[in-house]
Structure formats: C-alpha cells, structure tokens
Amino acid sequence: MSHQSHTQILVVAAESPRRAEHVDLMQQRGYEVLTASSGEEAVRVLARWKIACVIADAADAGVPGALSEMLRNEPTVAIVVLADEPEVRTAVTSMRLGAMDYLAADSPPEELRSAVDRALERRDVLVRERIIDRSLREEVGRLTAELRQERHRGDHVALAALESLVFVVEAKDAWLAGHSVRVAQTAASLAAALGRTDEEVEQVRLAGRLHDIGMVGVDEGILSKEGPLTPEEFDQVRAHATIGSQILRPLPDLGPVIAFVRHHHERWDGQGYPDRLAGDTVPWGARVIGVAEIYDALTTSRPYRQPMPPELAVNHMKSLIDTAIGAPEWRALASVVGRREALVFVVDEQAHAAPSARASNLHL
C-alpha cells in the first residue's frame, strides 16, 4: 500500500543510534518523521500533530502508561511497540492497551517496515469504518427526524379527524352542540390560572376538545332519549370515558391527554368513574376538565332548566368542594370568572330552540 509523504510517523525512544536508524528507515519510506524521548512528550506531540503511526520503545520512560492516553487523544493512531526482550505478557498488555503490533527492538528493518505498513493499513480500515459509522449515524438521525415529522403530521391529521368525529357526536344531540369547545376553552383558562405551563395548557385544551369522543360508542337512541335513562343505558353513557381513551391510545404522543380523557368523570371523593380515583390521584387535567364540564352544564341551556349566570354557577359549585371537585380547581374557576376573563362560548342556534321533554343529565 502506498502512503503519501505527508503521512506523519512519531518515533518514541530516547536518543540513540537505534532511534536514528528507525527515523532514517521511515524517512526512506517517504514518511515525515517526528520524535519524542518519552511517553509524556509523545502525548504532547499527538495533541499538536496529526500522527498516523507511533513507533514506541517500551523500554523508554512512561511509554507503556502513555499508550492509552495517546489513543484517547487520537483514537485512530496506529501504534507499533518495540521491546528489547519481547515477552508474551508484555505483548498482551501492549495489545490490550491499543497497540496494533509488537516486535523486538532489534528486529531487521524489513520486519519493522512490514509492521508499520500493516498498522497503517489497519488504521486506514479503522478510519473508513469510523467515517461510515458517522455517516450511518447521521443518516439514521436524519431519517429519525423525518419519521418524527411524518408522525407529527400524521398525528395532526388524526387529531383533525377525531375533532370532526366530536362534531358528529354533538350533532346527534342539540344540547351537546358546542359543548366540547366550551369545555376546552374553560379548562385551558383554568389551567393557566393554576400556573400550568403553556404545554400543559395546550394538553388540557386538547383533552377538553376530545373528552366526549367516546360518546361515539353510545347508541344514538340513548343520546336522543326523552326522559330518564335506565341503569343499563346509564352504564353505556358512563362507558364513554373508557371508550374515549381507547380511541386515543394509538396516538402515543398525546401523552397525558389520554389520561385526562379517561378520568374526567372521576370525583374528589372517589365516587366517580371509571376507576373511582380520589383526590390528588385523579390526574390534574381530568380534575380541571371535570370542573369545566360542570360549569358548562350549569351555564348553558338544558331541557329541564334555564342557564345560570356565571357568578351564580360558581357559588353553586362551591358546595361541591371535597365531593365532586377539589378546592384548587374551584378557586381557579372563581378567579377566572371573577376577573371576567371572557371564555368565548360557542352557542349553537339549536341551543335556543324550544326544549323538548328530554330530562336525562349526561354531564352532571
């Protein structure tokens, strides 16, 4: 194999006729040769110069201990170790420290030439492997980023489809029209009042938007039924929280949104559903959505009553603290309503139509 004249060789040995011979031999081979008298000096040389191969005399000061440090500074450097009295133990130790070859210091010139050539060839292979490895890592990183972007775009498409599905569910019941948007807006305002991060506010807003998506699994006859529900029908309605979380589960990037949807009907006193969680064990976003949902039910028209004014609804909900809701979420609601941080409520024209005799209360 042919190496260019700018390839640098470092000969590490005390000044001696033998070192001079090694230097002459490498120069005759067309290499640029540098020298160092000790392992410590060799480390300094490697820090300054791009050395391709080190010929190190193991008998000189600090050489064995410097091999590992040389390789830390220049991982692809080829090292050939020379020893006055070659021993298997010393050879094994040198190879474990990173040397590519090991031979007697008084070996014939052709053996040293061959050893250096083999070491440089192995170095070339190592350099190519590192380049390939780096290229592969970069390519994998690029593809991973592209896949994440694609998944992100795919998730947006999926979320858009799910939000459309929410509209379909709400279209089945005039009294549900606009409910999810109002709950989402209220929940986001409460999360902000509770000091949650922008990311968390967006998570709870999205969960509020999707919290009733499980209603798609409830018979349309139940949603539009006039009069009270039977226990079996009410069980179907209660199942919407679990169904909703199952619908969202294939979108792992939603993270806590799925838990917020599943648990938005849990209660502070543990009497809610589906898992009868209580107090702080209810995910914070689910507690917020629960408060937002009750507030929306009280402040919008229902078949059996007129809407409450916001302040009256907040005062009424105070009696629910430590049973249906937690005190922190109620205080956040009182603060938001008290400051009249207007929540842009979406009012469907159907909500102003003449109420029917339907009296089921699916959200309270």
C-alpha positions in Angstrom: 0.0 0.0 0.0 1.4 3.5 -0.9 1.3 6.3 1.7 1.8 9.9 0.8 4.9 11.8 2.0 2.8 14.0 4.4 1.9 10.9 6.4 3.5 11.6 9.8 5.2 8.9 11.9 6.2 9.5 15.5 9.2 7.6 16.9 9.2 7.5 20.7 12.5 6.5 22.2 15.5 8.0 24.0 18.1 9.5 21.7 20.3 6.7 20.5 21.8 5.2 17.3 18.8 2.8 17.2 16.3 5.7 17.2 18.3 7.4 14.5 18.1 4.1 12.4 14.3 4.0 12.9 14.0 7.6 11.8 16.2 7.0 8.7 14.2 3.9 7.8 10.8 5.7 7.9 12.1 8.7 6.0 13.4 6.4 3.3 9.9 5.0 3.1 8.7 8.6 2.3 7.1 9.4 5.7 7.5 12.7 7.6 9.1 11.7 10.9 8.8 13.3 14.3 10.5 12.2 17.5 9.8 12.1 21.3 12.0 11.0 24.1 9.3 9.8 26.5 5.7 8.8 26.7 4.8 12.1 28.2 6.4 14.0 25.4 4.7 11.7 22.9 1.3 12.6 24.3 2.1 16.3 23.8 3.2 15.7 20.2 -0.1 13.9 19.4 -2.1 16.8 20.8 -0.4 19.1 18.3 0.1 17.0 15.2 -2.0 14.6 13.1 0.1 11.5 13.7 -0.7 8.4 11.6 1.6 5.9 13.3 3.6 5.7 16.6 6.7 3.5 16.9 7.2 3.3 20.6 10.2 1.7 22.5 8.6 0.1 25.6 11.9 0.5 27.4 11.7 4.3 27.5 10.2 6.4 30.2 6.4 6.3 30.5 5.7 4.6 27.2 3.5 1.7 28.4 1.5 4.0 30.6 1.1 6.6 27.8 -0.4 4.2 25.2 -4.0 4.6 26.4 -3.7 8.4 26.7 -2.3 8.5 23.1 -5.3 6.7 21.9 -7.7 8.9 23.8 -6.1 11.9 22.1 -6.0 10.2 18.7 -8.3 7.2 18.5 -7.3 6.1 15.0 -3.5 6.3 15.6 -1.6 3.1 14.7 0.9 2.0 17.4 3.8 -0.4 17.0 5.5 -1.3 20.2 9.2 -2.3 20.3 10.9 -4.2 23.2 14.4 -5.2 24.0 13.3 -8.5 25.4 9.9 -9.4 24.0 7.7 -11.3 26.4 4.2 -12.7 25.9 2.9 -10.9 28.9 4.3 -7.6 27.8 3.0 -8.2 24.3 -0.5 -9.0 25.5 -0.5 -5.9 27.8 0.6 -3.7 24.9 -2.1 -5.1 22.6 -4.8 -4.6 25.3 -3.7 -1.0 25.7 -4.3 -0.5 22.0 -1.1 -1.4 20.1 -1.6 -2.9 16.7 1.7 -4.7 16.6 4.6 -5.8 18.9 8.1 -6.9 18.0 11.7 -6.9 19.1 13.6 -3.6 19.1 16.4 -5.2 17.2 14.2 -6.7 14.5 15.5 -6.5 10.9 14.5 -3.3 9.1 12.2 -5.2 6.7 10.2 -6.6 9.7 9.7 -3.0 11.1 8.7 -1.8 7.7 6.2 -4.6 7.4 4.8 -4.0 10.9 4.4 -0.2 10.2 2.7 -1.0 6.8 0.3 -3.4 8.4 -0.5 -1.0 11.2 -1.2 1.8 8.7 -3.4 -0.4 6.6 -5.4 -1.4 9.7 -5.6 2.3 10.6 -7.0 3.1 7.1 -9.7 0.5 7.6 -10.5 1.9 11.1 -10.7 5.4 9.7 -13.1 4.3 6.9 -15.2 2.4 9.4 -15.4 5.4 11.6 -16.4 7.6 8.6 -19.1 5.0 7.6 -20.3 4.7 11.2 -20.6 8.5 11.5 -22.4 8.7 8.1 -24.7 6.0 9.2 -25.5 7.7 12.5 -26.1 11.0 10.7 -28.4 9.2 8.2 -30.2 7.4 10.9 -30.6 10.7 12.8 -31.9 12.4 9.6 -34.4 9.6 8.9 -35.5 9.5 12.5 -36.2 13.3 12.4 -38.1 12.8 9.1 -40.1 10.0 10.6 -40.9 12.1 13.6 -42.0 14.9 11.4 -44.2 12.5 9.4 -45.7 11.1 12.6 -46.3 14.6 13.8 -48.1 15.4 10.5 -49.9 12.2 10.8 -51.0 12.9 14.3 -52.3 16.3 13.2 -54.3 14.6 10.5 -55.6 12.0 13.0 -56.5 14.8 15.5 -58.3 16.7 12.9 -60.3 13.5 12.1 -61.0 13.0 15.7 -62.3 16.5 16.2 -64.5 16.0 13.2 -65.8 12.9 14.9 -66.6 15.0 18.0 -68.8 17.3 15.8 -70.6 14.2 14.5 -71.3 13.1 18.1 -72.5 16.5 19.1 -74.7 16.7 16.1 -76.7 13.8 17.5 -77.9 15.9 20.4 -78.9 19.5 20.2 -77.9 20.0 23.9 -74.4 18.9 23.3 -73.7 21.3 20.4 -70.6 23.3 21.1 -70.1 21.6 24.5 -66.6 20.3 23.8 -65.3 23.6 22.5 -66.6 25.5 25.6 -65.2 22.9 28.0 -61.8 23.1 26.2 -61.7 26.9 26.5 -62.8 26.8 30.1 -60.3 24.1 31.0 -57.4 26.0 29.3 -58.3 29.1 31.2 -58.4 27.2 34.5 -55.0 25.5 33.7 -53.5 28.9 33.1 -54.9 30.3 36.4 -53.4 27.3 38.2 -50.0 28.3 36.8 -49.5 25.4 34.4 -47.0 25.7 31.6 -48.0 26.6 28.0 -47.6 22.9 27.0 -49.8 21.7 29.8 -52.5 24.4 29.0 -52.5 23.1 25.4 -52.7 19.5 26.6 -55.8 20.2 28.8 -57.3 22.2 26.0 -57.0 19.3 23.6 -58.3 16.9 26.2 -61.3 19.1 26.7 -61.9 19.2 23.0 -61.8 15.3 22.8 -63.2 14.4 26.3 -66.5 13.2 25.0 -65.3 11.5 21.8 -66.2 8.1 23.5 -69.9 9.1 23.0 -69.5 7.8 19.5 -69.8 4.3 21.1 -73.2 5.2 22.8 -76.4 4.3 21.0 -77.9 7.3 19.3 -81.3 6.3 20.8 -79.8 6.9 24.3 -78.4 10.3 23.4 -81.7 11.5 22.0 -83.9 9.7 24.5 -86.6 11.8 26.2 -86.9 11.1 29.9 -84.6 9.4 32.4 -82.2 6.7 31.4 -82.4 3.2 32.7 -79.4 1.8 34.7 -78.3 -0.2 31.7 -78.5 2.9 29.5 -76.6 5.0 32.0 -73.9 2.3 32.1 -73.5 2.8 28.4 -73.1 6.5 28.9 -70.6 6.0 31.6 -68.5 3.8 29.3 -67.7 6.8 27.1 -64.8 7.8 29.2 -63.1 4.4 28.8 -64.0 4.2 25.1 -62.6 7.7 24.5 -59.2 6.8 26.0 -59.2 3.6 23.9 -59.8 5.6 20.7 -56.9 7.9 21.6 -54.5 5.2 22.7 -53.0 4.6 19.2 -51.6 8.2 19.3 -48.9 7.8 22.0 -47.6 11.4 21.5 -50.8 12.6 23.2 -49.3 11.6 26.5 -51.3 12.8 29.4 -54.2 13.8 27.2 -55.4 10.2 27.1 -55.4 10.0 30.9 -57.3 13.3 31.2 -60.0 11.9 28.8 -60.3 8.6 30.7 -60.6 10.2 34.1 -62.6 13.4 33.5 -65.6 11.9 35.4 -63.7 10.9 38.5 -64.6 12.8 41.7 -62.7 14.2 44.5 -64.4 11.8 47.0 -63.7 8.7 44.9 -67.3 8.2 43.8 -66.7 8.8 40.1 -65.9 6.6 37.2 -64.3 4.6 35.6 -61.6 3.8 38.2 -63.0 5.5 41.3 -59.9 7.6 41.8 -60.0 10.1 44.6 -58.3 13.4 45.5 -54.9 14.1 44.0 -54.7 10.7 42.5 -57.1 12.0 39.8 -54.9 13.4 37.0 -54.8 17.2 37.4 -56.1 17.8 33.8 -59.0 15.4 34.4 -59.9 17.4 37.6 -59.8 20.6 35.6 -62.0 19.2 32.8 -64.4 17.9 35.4 -64.9 21.4 36.8 -65.1 22.9 33.4 -67.8 20.4 32.4 -69.9 21.1 35.5 -69.6 24.8 34.9 -70.7 24.4 31.3 -73.7 22.3 32.2 -74.8 24.9 34.7 -74.3 27.9 32.4 -75.9 26.6 29.2 -79.5 25.7 28.5 -80.8 22.3 29.4 -84.2 20.7 28.6 -85.2 20.9 32.3 -83.9 24.4 33.3 -82.6 27.8 32.2 -78.8 28.6 32.3 -77.3 30.0 35.5 -75.4 33.3 35.4 -71.7 32.6 35.7 -71.3 34.0 39.2 -74.3 32.0 40.5 -72.9 28.9 38.9 -69.5 29.4 40.7 -71.3 30.0 44.0 -73.3 26.8 43.5 -70.2 24.8 42.7 -68.6 25.8 46.0 -70.9 23.3 47.7 -69.3 20.6 45.6 -65.8 21.1 47.0 -64.4 17.9 48.5 -67.1 15.8 47.0 -67.3 16.3 43.2 -64.4 18.7 42.8 -61.3 19.9 44.5 -60.8 23.3 46.2 -57.8 24.4 44.0 -59.8 23.9 40.8 -62.8 25.7 42.2 -60.6 28.7 43.3 -59.2 28.8 39.8 -62.7 28.9 38.3 -63.8 31.7 40.8 -60.7 33.7 39.8 -61.3 33.3 36.1 -65.0 34.2 36.3 -64.3 36.9 38.8 -61.9 38.6 36.5 -64.4 38.1 33.7 -61.7 36.5 31.5 -64.3 36.0 28.9 -64.4 32.5 27.7 -65.6 32.6 24.1 -68.5 30.3 24.3 -69.7 28.7 21.1 -73.5 28.8 21.1 -75.3 26.7 18.5 -78.6 28.1 17.3 -80.1 24.7 18.2 -79.5 25.5 21.8 -82.1 28.3 21.6 -84.7 26.0 20.1 -87.8 25.1 22.1 -86.7 22.5 24.7 -88.1 19.0 24.4 -89.3 16.9 27.3 -85.9 15.1 27.4 -84.7 15.1 31.0 -81.5 13.0 31.0 -78.5 14.7 32.5 -75.5 13.2 30.8 -72.9 15.7 32.2 -73.9 16.2 35.8 
